[in-house]
């Protein structure tokens, strides 16, 4: 929920600033959507494997293989499947290792940081 608020804030800020300085509406909208989607897809590979929400909650996404923060491809893939397989993806959290389907596929784990 925190990252949803961050995404909404990014969208609103880009939209507001772009329109205030007189940039064409369609370009501002496209930029706002691009910035918002980029945050959503790549936020898990920010420093320490933490999006803003994960940092506030004290958790991080790391590579199960290396123990280091997840890379850009892991972040992209684990987040891109959620809108398409949201409910199915979430059911996997009930398993022994408590990993979403996206985490299993890209070999990442969420840990207390």
N, CA, C and O atoms as a GROMACS GRO file, in nm:
protein
  452
    1UNK      N    1   0.081  -0.120   0.000
    1UNK     CA    2   0.000   0.000   0.000
    1UNK      C    3   0.087   0.127   0.000
    1UNK      O    4   0.051   0.227  -0.061
    2UNK      N    5   0.199   0.121   0.068
    2UNK     CA    6   0.288   0.237   0.073
    2UNK      C    7   0.339   0.268  -0.068
    2UNK      O    8   0.339   0.383  -0.111
    3UNK      N    9   0.382   0.164  -0.138
    3UNK     CA   10   0.434   0.186  -0.274
    3UNK      C   11   0.324   0.228  -0.372
    3UNK      O   12   0.352   0.297  -0.470
    4UNK      N   13   0.201   0.189  -0.345
    4UNK     CA   14   0.089   0.238  -0.426
    4UNK      C   15   0.075   0.388  -0.407
    4UNK      O   16   0.052   0.462  -0.503
    5UNK      N   17   0.088   0.434  -0.282
    5UNK     CA   18   0.083   0.577  -0.254
    5UNK      C   19   0.201   0.649  -0.320
    5UNK      O   20   0.184   0.757  -0.376
    6UNK      N   21   0.320   0.589  -0.314
    6UNK     CA   22   0.438   0.648  -0.379
    6UNK      C   23   0.415   0.658  -0.530
    6UNK      O   24   0.445   0.761  -0.590
    7UNK      N   25   0.363   0.552  -0.590
    7UNK     CA   26   0.334   0.554  -0.734
    7UNK      C   27   0.234   0.664  -0.769
    7UNK      O   28   0.253   0.738  -0.866
    8UNK      N   29   0.128   0.673  -0.692
    8UNK     CA   30   0.027   0.777  -0.714
    8UNK      C   31   0.089   0.916  -0.700
    8UNK      O   32   0.058   1.006  -0.778
    9UNK      N   33   0.176   0.932  -0.602
    9UNK     CA   34   0.243   1.060  -0.579
    9UNK      C   35   0.334   1.097  -0.696
    9UNK      O   36   0.337   1.213  -0.739
   10UNK      N   37   0.407   0.999  -0.748
   10UNK     CA   38   0.493   1.024  -0.864
   10UNK      C   39   0.408   1.069  -0.982
   10UNK      O   40   0.441   1.168  -1.048
   11UNK      N   41   0.300   0.997  -1.007
   11UNK     CA   42   0.212   1.031  -1.118
   11UNK      C   43   0.158   1.173  -1.103
   11UNK      O   44   0.162   1.253  -1.197
   12UNK      N   45   0.108   1.204  -0.984
   12UNK     CA   46   0.049   1.336  -0.959
   12UNK      C   47   0.152   1.446  -0.971
   12UNK      O   48   0.125   1.551  -1.030
   13UNK      N   49   0.270   1.425  -0.915
   13UNK     CA   50   0.375   1.527  -0.919
   13UNK      C   51   0.421   1.555  -1.062
   13UNK      O   52   0.433   1.670  -1.103
   14UNK      N   53   0.447   1.449  -1.139
   14UNK     CA   54   0.490   1.467  -1.278
   14UNK      C   55   0.381   1.537  -1.358
   14UNK      O   56   0.410   1.627  -1.437
   15UNK      N   57   0.258   1.496  -1.338
   15UNK     CA   58   0.146   1.557  -1.409
   15UNK      C   59   0.134   1.705  -1.374
   15UNK      O   60   0.121   1.789  -1.463
   16UNK      N   61   0.137   1.735  -1.246
   16UNK     CA   62   0.121   1.873  -1.200
   16UNK      C   63   0.234   1.962  -1.251
   16UNK      O   64   0.210   2.069  -1.307
   17UNK      N   65   0.359   1.918  -1.232
   17UNK     CA   66   0.475   1.998  -1.274
   17UNK      C   67   0.473   2.018  -1.426
   17UNK      O   68   0.493   2.129  -1.475
   18UNK      N   69   0.450   1.911  -1.499
   18UNK     CA   70   0.448   1.920  -1.644
   18UNK      C   71   0.344   2.017  -1.696
   18UNK      O   72   0.371   2.096  -1.787
   19UNK      N   73   0.225   2.011  -1.640
   19UNK     CA   74   0.118   2.102  -1.684
   19UNK      C   75   0.145   2.246  -1.640
   19UNK      O   76   0.114   2.340  -1.713
   20UNK      N   77   0.203   2.262  -1.522
   20UNK     CA   78   0.235   2.396  -1.472
   20UNK      C   79   0.339   2.468  -1.557
   20UNK      O   80   0.331   2.589  -1.576
   21UNK      N   81   0.435   2.393  -1.609
   21UNK     CA   82   0.538   2.460  -1.690
   21UNK      C   83   0.501   2.466  -1.838
   21UNK      O   84   0.580   2.512  -1.920
   22UNK      N   85   0.381   2.418  -1.870
   22UNK     CA   86   0.330   2.436  -2.004
   22UNK      C   87   0.364   2.331  -2.107
   22UNK      O   88   0.356   2.357  -2.227
   23UNK      N   89   0.402   2.213  -2.063
   23UNK     CA   90   0.431   2.105  -2.157
   23UNK      C   91   0.298   2.050  -2.210
   23UNK      O   92   0.198   2.049  -2.139
   24UNK      N   93   0.298   2.006  -2.335
   24UNK     CA   94   0.179   1.952  -2.398
   24UNK      C   95   0.116   1.841  -2.312
   24UNK      O   96   0.187   1.755  -2.260
   25UNK      N   97  -0.016   1.844  -2.298
   25UNK     CA   98  -0.087   1.752  -2.209
   25UNK      C   99  -0.057   1.605  -2.236
   25UNK      O  100  -0.032   1.529  -2.143
   26UNK      N  101  -0.060   1.566  -2.361
   26UNK     CA  102  -0.038   1.424  -2.394
   26UNK      C  103   0.103   1.379  -2.357
   26UNK      O  104   0.123   1.267  -2.310
   27UNK      N  105   0.201   1.465  -2.377
   27UNK     CA  106   0.339   1.433  -2.340
   27UNK      C  107   0.352   1.422  -2.189
   27UNK      O  108   0.420   1.333  -2.138
   28UNK      N  109   0.287   1.512  -2.117
   28UNK     CA  110   0.290   1.508  -1.970
   28UNK      C  111   0.225   1.379  -1.920
   28UNK      O  112   0.280   1.313  -1.832
   29UNK      N  113   0.112   1.344  -1.975
   29UNK     CA  114   0.044   1.220  -1.934
   29UNK      C  115   0.131   1.098  -1.961
   29UNK      O  116   0.144   1.010  -1.876
   30UNK      N  117   0.189   1.092  -2.079
   30UNK     CA  118   0.275   0.979  -2.115
   30UNK      C  119   0.396   0.970  -2.022
   30UNK      O  120   0.435   0.861  -1.980
   31UNK      N  121   0.453   1.084  -1.989
   31UNK     CA  122   0.568   1.088  -1.899
   31UNK      C  123   0.528   1.044  -1.759
   31UNK      O  124   0.601   0.969  -1.694
   32UNK      N  125   0.413   1.090  -1.712
   32UNK     CA  126   0.364   1.053  -1.579
   32UNK      C  127   0.338   0.903  -1.570
   32UNK      O  128   0.375   0.839  -1.471
   33UNK      N  129   0.277   0.847  -1.672
   33UNK     CA  130   0.250   0.703  -1.674
   33UNK      C  131   0.381   0.625  -1.680
   33UNK      O  132   0.398   0.526  -1.608
   34UNK      N  133   0.474   0.668  -1.764
   34UNK     CA  134   0.603   0.601  -1.775
   34UNK      C  135   0.679   0.603  -1.643
   34UNK      O  136   0.735   0.501  -1.602
   35UNK      N  137   0.682   0.717  -1.576
   35UNK     CA  138   0.752   0.728  -1.448
   35UNK      C  139   0.688   0.639  -1.342
   35UNK      O  140   0.758   0.574  -1.265
   36UNK      N  141   0.556   0.635  -1.340
   36UNK     CA  142   0.484   0.554  -1.242
   36UNK      C  143   0.506   0.405  -1.265
   36UNK      O  144   0.535   0.331  -1.171
   37UNK      N  145   0.493   0.362  -1.388
   37UNK     CA  146   0.512   0.220  -1.421
   37UNK      C  147   0.658   0.180  -1.398
   37UNK      O  148   0.684   0.070  -1.350
   38UNK      N  149   0.750   0.267  -1.430
   38UNK     CA  150   0.893   0.238  -1.407
   38UNK      C  151   0.922   0.219  -1.259
   38UNK      O  152   0.994   0.126  -1.222
   39UNK      N  153   0.865   0.304  -1.176
   39UNK     CA  154   0.885   0.288  -1.031
   39UNK      C  155   0.832   0.152  -0.987
   39UNK      O  156   0.900   0.078  -0.916
   40UNK      N  157   0.711   0.119  -1.030
   40UNK     CA  158   0.649  -0.008  -0.992
   40UNK      C  159   0.735  -0.128  -1.035
   40UNK      O  160   0.758  -0.220  -0.956
   41UNK      N  161   0.782  -0.126  -1.158
   41UNK     CA  162   0.855  -0.241  -1.211
   41UNK      C  163   0.997  -0.254  -1.156
   41UNK      O  164   1.046  -0.365  -1.135
   42UNK      N  165   1.064  -0.141  -1.132
   42UNK     CA  166   1.206  -0.146  -1.098
   42UNK      C  167   1.237  -0.107  -0.953
   42UNK      O  168   1.354  -0.100  -0.916
   43UNK      N  169   1.137  -0.082  -0.872
   43UNK     CA  170   1.162  -0.034  -0.736
   43UNK      C  171   1.233  -0.136  -0.647
   43UNK      O  172   1.300  -0.097  -0.552
   44UNK      N  173   1.220  -0.264  -0.676
   44UNK     CA  174   1.284  -0.364  -0.592
   44UNK      C  175   1.435  -0.373  -0.613
   44UNK      O  176   1.504  -0.438  -0.535
   45UNK      N  177   1.486  -0.310  -0.718
   45UNK     CA  178   1.632  -0.311  -0.738
   45UNK      C  179   1.694  -0.177  -0.700
   45UNK      O  180   1.808  -0.149  -0.734
   46UNK      N  181   1.618  -0.096  -0.629
   46UNK     CA  182   1.675   0.027  -0.573
   46UNK      C  183   1.776  -0.013  -0.465
   46UNK      O  184   1.784  -0.130  -0.430
   47UNK      N  185   1.854   0.081  -0.413
   47UNK     CA  186   1.956   0.045  -0.313
   47UNK      C  187   1.903  -0.047  -0.203
   47UNK      O  188   1.796  -0.025  -0.147
   48UNK      N  189   1.979  -0.150  -0.174
   48UNK     CA  190   1.948  -0.251  -0.073
   48UNK      C  191   1.828  -0.338  -0.108
   48UNK      O  192   1.777  -0.409  -0.021
   49UNK      N  193   1.781  -0.334  -0.232
   49UNK     CA  194   1.666  -0.415  -0.272
   49UNK      C  195   1.537  -0.368  -0.208
   49UNK      O  196   1.447  -0.448  -0.182
   50UNK      N  197   1.528  -0.237  -0.183
   50UNK     CA  198   1.413  -0.184  -0.111
   50UNK      C  199   1.344  -0.071  -0.186
   50UNK      O  200   1.406   0.030  -0.219
   51UNK      N  201   1.216  -0.089  -0.212
   51UNK     CA  202   1.134   0.022  -0.257
   51UNK      C  203   1.111   0.111  -0.135
   51UNK      O  204   1.152   0.075  -0.024
   52UNK      N  205   1.048   0.223  -0.153
   52UNK     CA  206   1.020   0.311  -0.039
   52UNK      C  207   0.936   0.237   0.065
   52UNK      O  208   0.965   0.243   0.184
   53UNK      N  209   0.834   0.166   0.018
   53UNK     CA  210   0.748   0.091   0.110
   53UNK      C  211   0.823  -0.018   0.185
   53UNK      O  212   0.805  -0.034   0.306
   54UNK      N  213   0.906  -0.093   0.114
   54UNK     CA  214   0.983  -0.199   0.179
   54UNK      C  215   1.081  -0.141   0.280
   54UNK      O  216   1.103  -0.199   0.387
   55UNK      N  217   1.140  -0.027   0.248
   55UNK     CA  218   1.232   0.037   0.342
   55UNK      C  219   1.159   0.076   0.471
   55UNK      O  220   1.209   0.052   0.581
   56UNK      N  221   1.040   0.134   0.456
   56UNK     CA  222   0.962   0.173   0.574
   56UNK      C  223   0.917   0.052   0.656
   56UNK      O  224   0.904   0.062   0.778
   57UNK      N  225   0.895  -0.061   0.590
   57UNK     CA  226   0.852  -0.182   0.660
   57UNK      C  227   0.970  -0.267   0.708
   57UNK      O  228   0.951  -0.366   0.780
   58UNK      N  229   1.092  -0.229   0.668
   58UNK     CA  230   1.210  -0.302   0.713
   58UNK      C  231   1.230  -0.436   0.644
   58UNK      O  232   1.283  -0.529   0.704
   59UNK      N  233   1.187  -0.445   0.517
   59UNK     CA  234   1.208  -0.568   0.440
   59UNK      C  235   1.280  -0.534   0.310
   59UNK      O  236   1.286  -0.418   0.270
   60UNK      N  237   1.334  -0.636   0.246
   60UNK     CA  238   1.408  -0.615   0.121
   60UNK      C  239   1.394  -0.738   0.032
   60UNK      O  240   1.367  -0.848   0.081
   61UNK      N  241   1.412  -0.719  -0.097
   61UNK     CA  242   1.412  -0.829  -0.193
   61UNK      C  243   1.557  -0.858  -0.228
   61UNK      O  244   1.631  -0.770  -0.272
   62UNK      N  245   1.597  -0.984  -0.209
   62UNK     CA  246   1.734  -1.023  -0.242
   62UNK      C  247   1.732  -1.144  -0.334
   62UNK      O  248   1.633  -1.216  -0.342
   63UNK      N  249   1.842  -1.164  -0.402
   63UNK     CA  250   1.859  -1.281  -0.486
   63UNK      C  251   1.881  -1.403  -0.397
   63UNK      O  252   1.965  -1.400  -0.307
   64UNK      N  253   1.806  -1.509  -0.420
   64UNK     CA  254   1.822  -1.631  -0.341
   64UNK      C  255   1.957  -1.696  -0.369
   64UNK      O  256   2.009  -1.769  -0.284
   65UNK      N  257   2.014  -1.671  -0.487
   65UNK     CA  258   2.142  -1.730  -0.524
   65UNK      C  259   2.260  -1.659  -0.459
   65UNK      O  260   2.352  -1.723  -0.407
   66UNK      N  261   2.258  -1.525  -0.462
   66UNK     CA  262   2.375  -1.449  -0.418
   66UNK      C  263   2.359  -1.384  -0.281
   66UNK      O  264   2.459  -1.352  -0.216
   67UNK      N  265   2.237  -1.366  -0.236
   67UNK     CA  266   2.214  -1.296  -0.110
   67UNK      C  267   2.226  -1.146  -0.122
   67UNK      O  268   2.214  -1.074  -0.023
   68UNK      N  269   2.251  -1.097  -0.244
   68UNK     CA  270   2.261  -0.953  -0.268
   68UNK      C  271   2.127  -0.901  -0.318
   68UNK      O  272   2.037  -0.979  -0.349
   69UNK      N  273   2.114  -0.768  -0.324
   69UNK     CA  274   1.988  -0.710  -0.372
   69UNK      C  275   1.954  -0.767  -0.509
   69UNK      O  276   2.043  -0.802  -0.587
   70UNK      N  277   1.826  -0.775  -0.537
   70UNK     CA  278   1.788  -0.831  -0.667
   70UNK      C  279   1.833  -0.737  -0.778
   70UNK      O  280   1.848  -0.616  -0.758
   71UNK      N  281   1.855  -0.794  -0.894
   71UNK     CA  282   1.901  -0.712  -1.006
   71UNK      C  283   1.782  -0.657  -1.084
   71UNK      O  284   1.666  -0.687  -1.052
   72UNK      N  285   1.810  -0.577  -1.183
   72UNK     CA  286   1.706  -0.508  -1.259
   72UNK      C  287   1.612  -0.607  -1.329
   72UNK      O  288   1.492  -0.582  -1.338
   73UNK      N  289   1.665  -0.718  -1.378
   73UNK     CA  290   1.583  -0.816  -1.448
   73UNK      C  291   1.492  -0.891  -1.351
   73UNK      O  292   1.376  -0.918  -1.382
   74UNK      N  293   1.545  -0.924  -1.233
   74UNK     CA  294   1.464  -0.989  -1.132
   74UNK      C  295   1.350  -0.897  -1.087
   74UNK      O  296   1.236  -0.941  -1.074
   75UNK      N  297   1.382  -0.771  -1.064
   75UNK     CA  298   1.279  -0.675  -1.023
   75UNK      C  299   1.171  -0.662  -1.130
   75UNK      O  300   1.052  -0.665  -1.099
   76UNK      N  301   1.214  -0.647  -1.254
   76UNK     CA  302   1.119  -0.633  -1.364
   76UNK      C  303   1.028  -0.755  -1.374
   76UNK      O  304   0.905  -0.740  -1.376
   77UNK      N  305   1.085  -0.873  -1.379
   77UNK     CA  306   1.005  -0.993  -1.401
   77UNK      C  307   0.914  -1.024  -1.283
   77UNK      O  308   0.798  -1.060  -1.303
   78UNK      N  309   0.965  -1.010  -1.158
   78UNK     CA  310   0.880  -1.043  -1.042
   78UNK      C  311   0.763  -0.948  -1.031
   78UNK      O  312   0.659  -0.985  -0.976
   79UNK      N  313   0.777  -0.826  -1.082
   79UNK     CA  314   0.669  -0.729  -1.073
   79UNK      C  315   0.579  -0.725  -1.196
   79UNK      O  316   0.463  -0.687  -1.186
   80UNK      N  317   0.631  -0.764  -1.312
   80UNK     CA  318   0.550  -0.757  -1.434
   80UNK      C  319   0.441  -0.865  -1.436
   80UNK      O  320   0.337  -0.845  -1.498
   81UNK      N  321   0.463  -0.977  -1.369
   81UNK     CA  322   0.360  -1.081  -1.373
   81UNK      C  323   0.245  -1.055  -1.277
   81UNK      O  324   0.137  -1.111  -1.296
   82UNK      N  325   0.265  -0.974  -1.177
   82UNK     CA  326   0.161  -0.950  -1.077
   82UNK      C  327   0.030  -0.900  -1.136
   82UNK      O  328  -0.075  -0.953  -1.100
   83UNK      N  329   0.029  -0.800  -1.223
   83UNK     CA  330  -0.100  -0.755  -1.277
   83UNK      C  331  -0.173  -0.863  -1.358
   83UNK      O  332  -0.295  -0.860  -1.368
   84UNK      N  333  -0.098  -0.956  -1.415
   84UNK     CA  334  -0.159  -1.058  -1.499
   84UNK      C  335  -0.198  -1.183  -1.419
   84UNK      O  336  -0.298  -1.248  -1.450
   85UNK      N  337  -0.120  -1.214  -1.318
   85UNK     CA  338  -0.145  -1.334  -1.239
   85UNK      C  339  -0.161  -1.301  -1.091
   85UNK      O  340  -0.128  -1.383  -1.005
   86UNK      N  341  -0.211  -1.183  -1.061
   86UNK     CA  342  -0.219  -1.134  -0.924
   86UNK      C  343  -0.266  -1.233  -0.820
   86UNK      O  344  -0.193  -1.261  -0.725
   87UNK      N  345  -0.386  -1.288  -0.836
   87UNK     CA  346  -0.440  -1.379  -0.736
   87UNK      C  347  -0.360  -1.509  -0.732
   87UNK      O  348  -0.327  -1.557  -0.624
   88UNK      N  349  -0.330  -1.564  -0.848
   88UNK     CA  350  -0.252  -1.688  -0.854
   88UNK      C  351  -0.114  -1.666  -0.794
   88UNK      O  352  -0.064  -1.749  -0.718
   89UNK      N  353  -0.053  -1.553  -0.828
   89UNK     CA  354   0.078  -1.517  -0.775
   89UNK      C  355   0.074  -1.511  -0.622
   89UNK      O  356   0.165  -1.560  -0.555
   90UNK      N  357  -0.030  -1.452  -0.568
   90UNK     CA  358  -0.043  -1.435  -0.423
   90UNK      C  359  -0.066  -1.566  -0.350
   90UNK      O  360  -0.021  -1.581  -0.236
   91UNK      N  361  -0.133  -1.661  -0.412
   91UNK     CA  362  -0.160  -1.790  -0.347
   91UNK      C  363  -0.029  -1.860  -0.310
   91UNK      O  364  -0.024  -1.932  -0.210
   92UNK      N  365   0.075  -1.840  -0.388
   92UNK     CA  366   0.203  -1.905  -0.361
   92UNK      C  367   0.264  -1.862  -0.227
   92UNK      O  368   0.348  -1.932  -0.173
   93UNK      N  369   0.222  -1.748  -0.175
   93UNK     CA  370   0.273  -1.701  -0.046
   93UNK      C  371   0.237  -1.799   0.065
   93UNK      O  372   0.303  -1.802   0.169
   94UNK      N  373   0.133  -1.878   0.045
   94UNK     CA  374   0.089  -1.973   0.147
   94UNK      C  375   0.179  -2.097   0.155
   94UNK      O  376   0.162  -2.178   0.246
   95UNK      N  377   0.274  -2.112   0.063
   95UNK     CA  378   0.365  -2.227   0.063
   95UNK      C  379   0.466  -2.221   0.176
   95UNK      O  380   0.471  -2.124   0.252
   96UNK      N  381   0.546  -2.326   0.187
   96UNK     CA  382   0.646  -2.337   0.295
   96UNK      C  383   0.744  -2.220   0.298
   96UNK      O  384   0.773  -2.166   0.405
   97UNK      N  385   0.794  -2.181   0.182
   97UNK     CA  386   0.895  -2.074   0.178
   97UNK      C  387   0.834  -1.935   0.171
   97UNK      O  388   0.906  -1.835   0.174
   98UNK      N  389   0.700  -1.926   0.161
   98UNK     CA  390   0.628  -1.799   0.159
   98UNK      C  391   0.677  -1.707   0.046
   98UNK      O  392   0.696  -1.587   0.066
   99UNK      N  393   0.697  -1.766  -0.071
   99UNK     CA  394   0.742  -1.691  -0.188
   99UNK      C  395   0.629  -1.681  -0.290
   99UNK      O  396   0.557  -1.777  -0.315
  100UNK      N  397   0.614  -1.562  -0.347
  100UNK     CA  398   0.519  -1.545  -0.458
  100UNK      C  399   0.572  -1.624  -0.578
  100UNK      O  400   0.688  -1.663  -0.582
  101UNK      N  401   0.484  -1.646  -0.674
  101UNK     CA  402   0.525  -1.714  -0.796
  101UNK      C  403   0.638  -1.637  -0.864
  101UNK      O  404   0.735  -1.697  -0.911
  102UNK      N  405   0.627  -1.505  -0.870
  102UNK     CA  406   0.731  -1.422  -0.930
  102UNK      C  407   0.865  -1.440  -0.863
  102UNK      O  408   0.969  -1.442  -0.930
  103UNK      N  409   0.864  -1.453  -0.730
  103UNK     CA  410   0.989  -1.476  -0.657
  103UNK      C  411   1.049  -1.612  -0.691
  103UNK      O  412   1.170  -1.625  -0.710
  104UNK      N  413   0.964  -1.713  -0.699
  104UNK     CA  414   1.013  -1.847  -0.733
  104UNK      C  415   1.075  -1.850  -0.872
  104UNK      O  416   1.181  -1.910  -0.893
  105UNK      N  417   1.009  -1.785  -0.967
  105UNK     CA  418   1.057  -1.787  -1.106
  105UNK      C  419   1.190  -1.715  -1.124
  105UNK      O  420   1.272  -1.758  -1.205
  106UNK      N  421   1.213  -1.607  -1.051
  106UNK     CA  422   1.337  -1.531  -1.068
  106UNK      C  423   1.436  -1.553  -0.954
  106UNK      O  424   1.541  -1.489  -0.947
  107UNK      N  425   1.401  -1.645  -0.864
  107UNK     CA  426   1.487  -1.682  -0.752
  107UNK      C  427   1.521  -1.563  -0.662
  107UNK      O  428   1.638  -1.529  -0.642
  108UNK      N  429   1.416  -1.500  -0.611
  108UNK     CA  430   1.434  -1.394  -0.513
  108UNK      C  431   1.357  -1.430  -0.386
  108UNK      O  432   1.265  -1.512  -0.389
  109UNK      N  433   1.397  -1.370  -0.277
  109UNK     CA  434   1.326  -1.386  -0.150
  109UNK      C  435   1.312  -1.249  -0.085
  109UNK      O  436   1.394  -1.159  -0.107
  110UNK      N  437   1.208  -1.235  -0.006
  110UNK     CA  438   1.188  -1.112   0.072
  110UNK      C  439   1.235  -1.142   0.213
  110UNK      O  440   1.192  -1.240   0.274
  111UNK      N  441   1.324  -1.058   0.264
  111UNK     CA  442   1.382  -1.080   0.396
  111UNK      C  443   1.365  -0.956   0.483
  111UNK      O  444   1.345  -0.845   0.434
  112UNK      N  445   1.374  -0.978   0.614
  112UNK     CA  446   1.375  -0.865   0.707
  112UNK      C  447   1.512  -0.802   0.696
  112UNK      O  448   1.614  -0.871   0.701
  113UNK      N  449   1.514  -0.671   0.681
  113UNK     CA  450   1.641  -0.602   0.657
  113UNK      C  451   1.672  -0.512   0.774
  113UNK      O  452   1.775  -0.445   0.773
   0.00000   0.00000   0.00000
